[in-house]
């Protein structure tokens, strides 16, 4: 009856990754939920994947708020080193 919903663990991982970025279709999400309900390993993978995504999103927000620039002195020093290497 639910044969069309059965997927392998590899397919579940691929759908899980796609789902994290909003690229999975509704049918894929249903297949993933069905698989996660029956596979504890993939369930754990999905939880860990979601947690990592949350951590990286939070870190990305922190990085966007900071300005990362080299000082003029550092830029000149880098230019000199590049000239020495290329000569």
C-alpha positions in Angstrom: 0.0 0.0 0.0 2.8 2.5 0.9 5.4 1.1 -1.4 5.7 4.4 -3.3 6.6 6.1 0.0 9.5 3.8 0.7 13.0 5.2 0.1 16.5 4.2 1.0 18.6 5.8 3.7 20.7 7.5 1.0 17.6 9.0 -0.6 16.4 10.1 2.8 19.7 11.9 3.4 19.5 13.7 0.1 15.9 14.8 0.7 16.8 15.9 4.2 19.6 18.1 2.8 17.3 19.5 0.2 14.6 20.1 2.7 17.0 22.2 4.9 17.4 24.7 2.0 13.7 24.6 0.9 14.4 22.7 -2.3 12.5 19.5 -1.5 9.0 18.9 -3.0 6.0 18.1 -0.9 6.1 14.5 -2.0 9.8 14.2 -1.1 9.0 15.7 2.4 6.2 13.2 2.9 8.6 10.3 1.9 11.2 11.7 4.2 8.8 11.8 7.2 7.6 8.3 6.5 11.2 7.1 6.4 12.2 9.0 9.5 9.3 7.4 11.4 10.7 4.0 10.7 14.4 4.6 10.7 16.1 5.8 13.9 19.4 6.4 12.3 18.0 8.8 9.7 15.8 10.4 12.3 19.0 11.2 14.3 20.7 12.4 11.1 17.8 14.8 10.4 17.9 16.2 13.9 21.6 16.7 13.8 21.4 18.3 10.3 18.7 20.7 11.5 20.8 21.6 14.6 23.9 22.3 12.5 21.9 24.4 10.1 20.6 26.5 13.0 24.1 26.9 14.4 25.5 28.0 11.0 22.6 30.4 10.4 23.2 32.0 13.8 26.9 32.4 13.1 26.2 33.8 9.7 24.0 36.5 11.2 26.8 37.4 13.7 29.4 37.6 10.9 27.1 39.8 8.7 26.9 42.3 11.6 30.6 42.7 11.9 32.8 44.6 9.4 35.9 42.7 8.4 38.5 45.0 6.9 42.3 45.0 6.7 44.1 48.1 7.9 46.0 50.2 5.4 49.3 49.1 7.0 48.3 45.4 6.6 47.3 46.0 2.9 50.7 47.6 2.2 52.6 44.8 3.9 50.6 42.2 1.9 51.4 44.0 -1.3 55.1 44.0 -0.5 55.1 40.3 0.3 53.3 39.5 -2.9 55.8 41.5 -4.9 58.6 39.6 -3.2 57.0 36.2 -4.0 56.3 37.1 -7.6 59.9 38.5 -8.2 
